[in-house]
Amino acid sequence: MGFIQAQNTDAVVESIVKEATENSQLERLAHEMLDVIGPRLVGTPQMKQANDWAVAQYDKWDISARNEKWGQWRAWERGITHIDMVYPRIQTLDGMQLAWNPSTGSKGVTAEVITLPTVKDSIEFNNWLKNVKGKFVMTSMYQITGRPDYNWEEFATEESFTKMKKVRDSLSTEWYANLRRMGYTSRSINQALETAGAAGIITSYWSKAFGSNKIFSARTEKIPTVDIELEDYSMLYRLVESGSKPRVKIVAESKDLGVVDTYNTIAEIKGTEKPNEYVVLSAHFDSWDGGTGATDNGTGTLVMMEAMRILKKVYPNPKRTILVGHWGSEEQGLNGSRAFVEDHPEIVKNIQAVFNQDNGTGRVVNLSGAGFLHAYEYLSRWLEPVPNEISKHIETNFPGSPSGGGSDNASFLAAGAPSFNLSSLNWSYWNYTWHTNRDTYDKIVFDDVRSNAILTAILVYMACEDPNRASSEKIILPVNSRTGEQRTWPEPRSPQRKGGIDD
């Protein structure tokens, strides 16, 4: 790679760039984490396998690491999903069971497919509910196009694009109005259908991108819920509406494994001069499991592991303690990092800085002061030795404003610790890979991840070496124009330490 030499002659900075460029471990780590272990849904065996794998990696690098219990979660393991239309013709459909859904068993369930009715009120809907018994019910809106808007913008006439959006908007408005007339929301309708005797639920949470669907958790307790990609879902919907009475066979095998302990993986390089002050590398380790969690947050995890490996090799005796947290259950509400903050006030009060990375595979392009009044002074100094080929892409925003959620930096920020998110270029993240079935290894842009590892390692090195403690003084937040009241700094929140478990 052609990184320009660092802007100063600091030997450690030069060594960081050289090690990251000539001896990168990113591809190997990505393969082992994403291809071999796979997605890391909280409570699954794969999540614990990933925790143990990370500890073993750090041990190979002579970095002290441990798995630290923070809670318990419903234990579940995904099995085979196979969805086939068996009438009016045979076609295998592209889809998957949603998380924490019970197994159909290997024989599966075969049933006719129906759609939701258009009703004038909840009385009419309740009278219709008897029709769902023994049927698969489609509960997602029919989409009139499977092409993303950018594709329409490139190829359609302006008149055609405008017409499509107008029709789509009116269909969407009517869809949600119809749900309200039924007396339900898109979140509550599935339970009503299950209670009425439906054989299963078929959804399609289209991500507004070719072939991408958001994959989350089921809201049924006894019957299968599967998400089918838009192409197949739309076909099924049309077959139902035309009176063809399609039938589908769903085999959705999974295992309910009771309750398991859940962990954060913590590793550290002990400080030599100020061992009780901390510079923290932060990335959530868990993922949803539609894909393999590559860009959310495999890439953030890779950045932090690679930065730790490099720092141990070229900066083995830091002035402050370097700590990395691979957090569990971020996806369900920042639970792992909130637990760490709650359990370790002695660390949090002595944090020099937290550097968090979460939002996709791209190179870092934004660094905000996060509402810390003097962040400009120290973050600018820490950025100074970063190679120009990396730093020239980064827009800084000072003093910025505090994040109330979104990723694990918010857990530390709420407790008053200087905590910064390394925000990256999105590479169509929000539509294509964020929580989707397309979040896989092939979407990683390793040049950008390598740049982020170099950036993170240099920021950590500079924060460790800084003779001064970074100021955590907060800005006075502005008045909320909507309410007329003074905005307040986010408050620490307790984690959910028992997930999916009936009390």
C-alpha positions in Angstrom: 0.0 0.0 0.0 1.1 3.5 -0.7 0.7 5.2 2.7 2.6 8.5 2.8 5.1 8.5 5.7 3.7 9.9 8.9 3.7 13.6 9.2 6.2 13.4 12.0 9.2 11.2 12.5 7.8 9.3 15.5 9.3 5.8 15.3 6.2 4.2 17.0 3.9 5.8 14.4 6.1 4.6 11.6 6.1 1.1 13.1 2.3 1.0 13.4 1.9 1.9 9.7 4.6 -0.6 8.7 3.2 -3.5 10.7 -0.4 -2.8 9.6 0.7 -2.6 6.0 3.2 -5.4 5.7 1.9 -8.0 8.2 -1.9 -7.5 8.3 -3.9 -10.2 10.0 -7.2 -8.8 9.0 -8.2 -11.3 6.3 -7.3 -14.3 8.5 -9.2 -13.0 11.5 -12.2 -12.1 9.3 -12.3 -15.6 7.8 -12.1 -17.3 11.2 -14.7 -15.1 12.8 -17.2 -14.8 9.9 -16.8 -17.9 7.8 -15.9 -20.5 10.5 -17.8 -19.2 13.6 -20.4 -17.2 11.7 -23.0 -14.8 13.1 -22.9 -14.0 16.8 -26.4 -13.6 18.0 -26.6 -13.2 21.8 -27.4 -16.4 23.6 -26.2 -18.7 20.8 -23.4 -21.2 21.0 -21.6 -19.2 18.2 -21.5 -16.2 20.5 -19.7 -18.1 23.2 -17.4 -19.7 20.6 -16.5 -16.2 19.4 -15.7 -15.0 22.9 -13.4 -18.0 23.4 -11.8 -17.5 20.0 -11.0 -13.9 20.8 -9.4 -14.8 24.1 -7.3 -17.4 22.4 -6.2 -14.9 19.7 -5.1 -12.4 22.4 -3.3 -15.2 24.2 -1.3 -15.9 21.0 -0.3 -12.3 20.9 0.7 -12.4 24.6 -2.1 -10.0 25.5 -4.0 -10.7 28.7 -7.7 -11.4 28.0 -10.8 -12.8 29.7 -14.5 -13.4 29.2 -16.4 -11.4 31.8 -20.0 -12.4 32.6 -22.5 -9.6 32.5 -25.9 -11.4 32.3 -27.9 -14.3 31.0 -29.9 -14.8 27.8 -32.3 -17.2 26.3 -30.2 -19.8 24.6 -31.1 -20.7 21.0 -29.4 -22.2 18.0 -30.4 -21.8 14.3 -30.8 -24.9 12.2 -31.8 -25.6 8.6 -34.4 -23.4 7.0 -36.0 -24.7 3.8 -39.0 -23.0 2.2 -40.6 -24.4 -0.9 -43.7 -23.5 -2.8 -45.4 -26.8 -3.7 -48.5 -25.5 -5.5 -49.4 -24.3 -8.1 -45.8 -25.3 -9.1 -42.7 -26.3 -7.3 -40.1 -23.6 -6.5 -37.6 -23.3 -3.6 -38.0 -19.8 -2.0 -35.2 -17.7 -0.6 -35.8 -17.0 3.0 -35.0 -17.9 6.6 -36.5 -18.4 10.0 -36.4 -15.5 12.4 -34.4 -15.6 15.6 -35.6 -17.3 18.8 -38.4 -19.0 16.9 -39.4 -22.6 17.8 -38.5 -25.5 15.5 -41.0 -27.0 13.1 -39.1 -30.3 13.3 -37.6 -32.0 10.3 -40.9 -32.8 8.7 -42.0 -29.1 8.6 -45.4 -27.6 8.0 -47.3 -27.4 4.7 -50.2 -25.1 4.3 -52.1 -22.7 2.0 -50.9 -19.1 2.0 -53.3 -16.2 2.5 -52.9 -12.4 2.8 -54.4 -10.0 5.3 -57.8 -8.5 4.4 -58.9 -4.9 3.9 -61.4 -4.2 6.6 -63.5 -1.2 7.7 -63.0 -1.8 11.5 -61.8 -4.2 14.1 -65.1 -6.0 14.3 -64.8 -7.0 10.6 -61.2 -8.2 11.2 -62.1 -10.2 14.3 -64.9 -11.9 12.2 -62.3 -12.7 9.5 -59.8 -14.2 11.9 -61.4 -17.6 11.7 -60.1 -17.9 8.2 -56.4 -18.1 9.3 -56.8 -21.5 11.0 -54.2 -23.9 9.5 -53.0 -21.2 7.0 -49.7 -19.4 6.5 -50.5 -15.6 6.7 -48.5 -13.0 4.8 -48.1 -10.0 7.1 -45.8 -7.6 5.1 -46.9 -5.0 2.6 -46.8 -5.7 -1.1 -44.1 -3.7 -2.8 -44.8 -2.6 -6.3 -41.1 -2.5 -7.2 -38.1 -4.5 -6.1 -35.7 -1.8 -7.5 -34.1 0.6 -5.1 -34.8 4.3 -5.7 -31.3 5.0 -7.0 -31.9 2.5 -9.8 -35.1 4.3 -10.7 -33.3 7.7 -10.6 -30.7 6.4 -13.0 -32.9 4.8 -15.6 -36.6 5.8 -15.3 -38.2 8.9 -16.8 -38.9 11.6 -14.3 -42.6 11.1 -14.9 -42.4 7.4 -14.3 -40.4 7.7 -11.1 -42.7 10.3 -9.7 -45.7 8.1 -10.6 -44.2 5.1 -8.9 -43.4 7.0 -5.7 -47.0 8.4 -5.6 -48.5 5.0 -5.9 -46.1 3.5 -3.4 -46.8 6.2 -0.9 -50.6 5.8 -1.2 -50.3 2.0 -0.8 -48.1 2.4 2.3 -50.5 5.0 3.8 -53.4 2.6 3.2 -51.5 -0.4 4.5 -50.9 1.2 7.9 -54.4 2.7 8.1 -55.8 -0.8 7.5 -53.7 -2.2 10.3 -55.0 0.5 12.6 -58.6 -0.3 11.6 -57.9 -3.9 12.5 -56.8 -2.7 15.9 -53.2 -3.9 15.6 -49.7 -2.7 14.6 -47.1 -4.4 12.5 -45.5 -5.6 15.8 -48.7 -7.0 17.4 -50.5 -8.6 14.5 -48.5 -11.8 14.6 -49.6 -12.7 18.1 -53.2 -12.3 17.2 -52.8 -14.6 14.1 -51.0 -17.2 16.2 -53.8 -17.1 18.8 -56.4 -17.6 16.0 -54.7 -20.8 14.9 -52.4 -19.7 12.0 -50.0 -22.4 10.8 -47.2 -19.8 10.5 -46.3 -16.3 9.5 -44.5 -15.2 6.3 -42.9 -11.8 6.3 -40.7 -9.7 4.0 -38.8 -6.9 5.7 -37.4 -5.4 2.5 -34.3 -3.2 3.0 -35.0 -1.2 -0.1 -31.9 -2.7 -1.8 -31.6 -5.5 -4.4 -31.9 -8.9 -2.5 -31.5 -7.4 1.0 -33.9 -8.0 3.8 -33.7 -7.0 7.5 -33.6 -10.1 9.7 -34.6 -9.8 13.3 -36.5 -11.9 15.8 -39.8 -13.7 15.7 -42.8 -12.6 17.6 -44.6 -15.9 17.7 -44.0 -18.5 20.4 -45.3 -21.8 18.9 -45.6 -21.4 15.1 -42.9 -20.7 12.5 -42.1 -17.2 11.4 -40.0 -16.9 8.3 -38.8 -13.9 6.3 -38.8 -14.4 2.5 -36.8 -12.2 0.1 -38.9 -9.6 -1.8 -38.7 -11.4 -5.2 -40.3 -14.5 -3.8 -42.6 -12.8 -1.4 -44.1 -10.6 -4.1 -44.7 -13.6 -6.4 -46.5 -15.4 -3.6 -48.6 -12.4 -2.8 -49.7 -12.0 -6.4 -50.6 -15.7 -6.6 -52.8 -15.3 -3.5 -54.5 -12.2 -4.8 -55.2 -13.8 -8.2 -56.9 -16.8 -6.5 -54.3 -19.4 -7.3 -54.2 -20.6 -3.6 -50.5 -21.3 -3.4 -49.2 -23.8 -0.9 -45.9 -23.6 0.9 -43.8 -26.1 2.9 -41.7 -24.6 5.7 -39.0 -26.6 7.4 -37.5 -24.4 10.1 -35.3 -26.4 12.5 -33.8 -24.7 15.6 -32.9 -25.6 19.1 -34.1 -24.1 22.4 -31.1 -24.5 24.7 -32.5 -23.0 27.9 -30.5 -20.2 29.5 -26.8 -19.3 29.1 -24.4 -16.9 30.7 -23.4 -14.0 28.4 -20.0 -12.3 28.3 -17.9 -9.4 27.3 -14.4 -10.2 26.1 -11.9 -7.9 27.7 -8.2 -7.6 26.9 -5.6 -5.3 28.2 -2.0 -4.1 27.9 -1.0 -2.8 31.3 0.3 0.7 31.6 3.8 1.4 33.0 3.5 5.0 34.4 -0.2 5.4 34.9 -1.6 1.9 35.0 -4.9 3.1 36.7 -5.7 5.4 33.8 -7.3 3.8 30.7 -7.5 4.2 27.0 -10.3 2.0 25.7 -10.9 0.4 22.3 -14.5 -0.4 21.8 -16.6 -2.5 19.4 -19.6 -4.7 19.9 -19.0 -8.4 19.2 -22.5 -9.6 18.8 -24.6 -9.4 15.6 -28.0 -10.3 14.2 -27.8 -13.5 12.2 -29.3 -12.9 8.8 -25.8 -12.9 7.4 -22.6 -13.3 9.3 -22.4 -9.9 10.9 -19.5 -8.8 8.7 -20.0 -5.0 8.6 -22.1 -4.9 11.8 -19.9 -5.3 13.6 -17.3 -7.7 12.3 -15.3 -4.9 10.8 -15.3 -2.9 14.1 -14.1 -6.0 15.9 -11.3 -6.5 13.4 -10.2 -2.9 13.7 -9.9 -3.3 17.5 -8.2 -6.7 17.5 -5.7 -5.7 14.8 -5.0 -2.4 16.6 -4.3 -4.3 19.8 -2.0 -6.8 18.0 0.0 -4.0 16.5 0.2 -2.0 19.7 1.4 -5.0 21.6 4.1 -5.6 19.0 5.4 -2.0 18.5 4.3 -0.3 21.8 4.4 -3.0 24.5 4.9 -0.7 27.4 2.3 2.0 27.2 2.2 4.8 29.8 -1.5 4.2 30.4 -3.3 0.9 30.4 -4.8 0.0 27.0 -8.1 -1.9 27.4 -10.3 -3.3 24.6 -13.9 -4.3 25.1 -15.7 -6.6 22.7 -19.3 -6.1 24.0 -22.2 -8.5 24.0 -25.8 -7.8 23.1 -25.3 -4.3 21.7 -28.0 -5.1 19.3 -30.6 -5.5 22.0 -29.8 -2.2 23.7 -26.0 -1.7 24.4 -26.4 -4.3 27.2 -22.8 -5.5 27.4 -21.2 -2.1 27.5 -23.8 -0.7 29.9 -23.1 -3.6 32.2 -19.3 -2.9 32.0 -19.9 0.8 32.8 -22.2 -0.2 35.7 -19.8 -2.9 37.1 -16.6 -0.9 36.8 -16.9 2.6 38.1 -13.3 2.5 39.1 -12.3 2.1 35.5 -14.8 4.5 34.0 -13.8 7.4 36.3 -10.2 7.0 35.1 -10.8 6.8 31.4 -8.6 9.0 29.2 -10.6 8.3 26.1 -12.8 5.7 24.4 -12.6 5.0 20.7 -15.6 3.1 19.3 -16.2 1.8 15.8 -19.4 0.2 14.6 -21.1 1.5 11.5 -19.8 -0.6 8.6 -16.7 -1.4 6.6 -15.7 2.0 5.3 -12.8 4.3 6.2 -13.4 6.7 9.0 -14.7 10.0 7.7 -16.0 11.8 10.7 -14.8 12.4 14.3 -17.0 14.4 16.6 -16.0 16.0 19.9 -19.2 14.4 21.3 -20.1 17.4 23.4 -16.8 17.5 25.4 -15.8 21.2 25.6 -12.0 20.8 25.1 -12.1 17.8 22.7 -10.8 20.0 19.9 -7.5 20.6 21.8 -6.6 17.0 22.5 -8.2 15.1 19.6 -6.5 17.4 17.1 -3.1 16.7 18.7 -3.8 13.0 18.7 -4.7 13.1 15.0 -1.7 15.1 14.0 0.7 12.2 13.3 -1.9 10.1 11.4 -0.7 9.7 7.8 -2.2 12.2 5.5 -3.7 9.5 3.2 -5.9 8.6 6.2 -6.5 11.9 7.9 -7.4 13.8 4.8 -10.7 11.9 4.6 -11.7 12.7 8.2 -14.0 15.7 8.9 -13.9 16.8 12.5 -16.8 18.4 14.3 -16.1 20.2 17.6 -17.4 20.4 20.2 -20.2 18.2 18.7 -23.0 16.8 20.8 -23.4 13.8 23.0 -24.9 10.6 21.6 -27.9 9.2 23.5 -27.6 5.7 22.0 -26.8 4.0 18.7 -23.6 2.3 19.7 -21.5 1.5 22.7 -19.7 4.8 22.9 -23.0 6.1 24.3 -22.7 3.9 27.4 -19.4 5.5 28.4 -20.4 9.0 27.3 -23.5 8.9 29.6 -21.1 8.2 32.5 -19.0 11.2 31.7 -16.0 9.5 30.1 -14.6 11.1 26.9 -16.0 8.7 24.4 -15.7 9.1 20.6 -17.2 7.3 17.7 -15.0 6.6 14.6 -17.8 7.2 12.1 -17.2 5.6 8.7 -18.1 6.0 5.1 -21.3 3.9 4.6 -20.7 1.8 1.5 -24.5 1.5 1.2 -24.5 0.1 4.7 -27.9 1.2 5.9 -29.8 -0.5 3.0 -27.5 -3.4 1.9 -25.8 -4.8 5.0 -27.1 -3.3 8.2 -29.0 -6.1 10.0 -29.6 -7.9 6.6 -29.1 -11.3 5.0 -26.3 -9.7 2.9 -24.0 -8.7 5.8 -21.2 -11.1 4.8 -17.4 -11.3 4.3 -17.5 -10.3 0.7 -18.8 -6.9 1.6 -15.6 -6.0 3.6 -13.3 -3.4 2.0 -10.0 -4.4 3.6 -8.1 -1.3 2.5 -10.5 0.8 4.5 -10.5 -1.5 7.5 -6.7 -1.5 7.5 -6.7 2.4 7.4 -9.1 2.3 10.4 -6.8 -0.1 12.3 -3.8 2.3 11.7 -5.9 5.3 12.7 -7.1 3.6 15.9 -3.7 2.4 16.9 -2.2 5.9 16.5 -5.0 7.6 18.4 -4.6 5.1 21.3 -0.8 5.5 21.3 -1.1 9.3 21.4 -3.8 9.2 24.1 -1.5 7.0 26.2 1.5 9.2 25.7 -0.3 12.5 26.4 1.3 14.0 29.6 -2.1 15.5 30.4 -5.4 13.9 31.4 -8.0 14.5 28.7 -10.6 17.0 29.9 -14.1 15.6 30.3 -15.7 19.0 30.8 -19.1 19.0 29.0 -20.6 21.8 26.9 -23.8 23.5 28.0 -26.4 21.9 25.8 -28.8 24.2 23.8 -32.5 24.6 24.4 -34.7 22.1 22.6 -36.5 24.2 20.1 -39.5 21.8 20.1 -40.1 21.8 23.9 -38.4 25.0 24.9 -36.6 23.2 27.6 -32.8 22.9 28.3 -31.3 19.8 26.8 -29.6 17.5 29.3 -26.6 15.2 29.1 -27.7 11.5 28.6 -28.0 9.6 31.8 -26.4 6.1 32.4 -28.9 3.3 31.9 -28.9 -0.1 33.4 -28.5 -3.1 31.0 -31.1 -5.8 30.5 -29.2 -8.6 32.2 -31.8 -11.3 31.6 -32.9 -11.5 28.0 -35.7 -13.5 26.6 -36.2 -15.2 29.9 -39.6 -15.5 31.6 -39.4 -14.3 35.2 
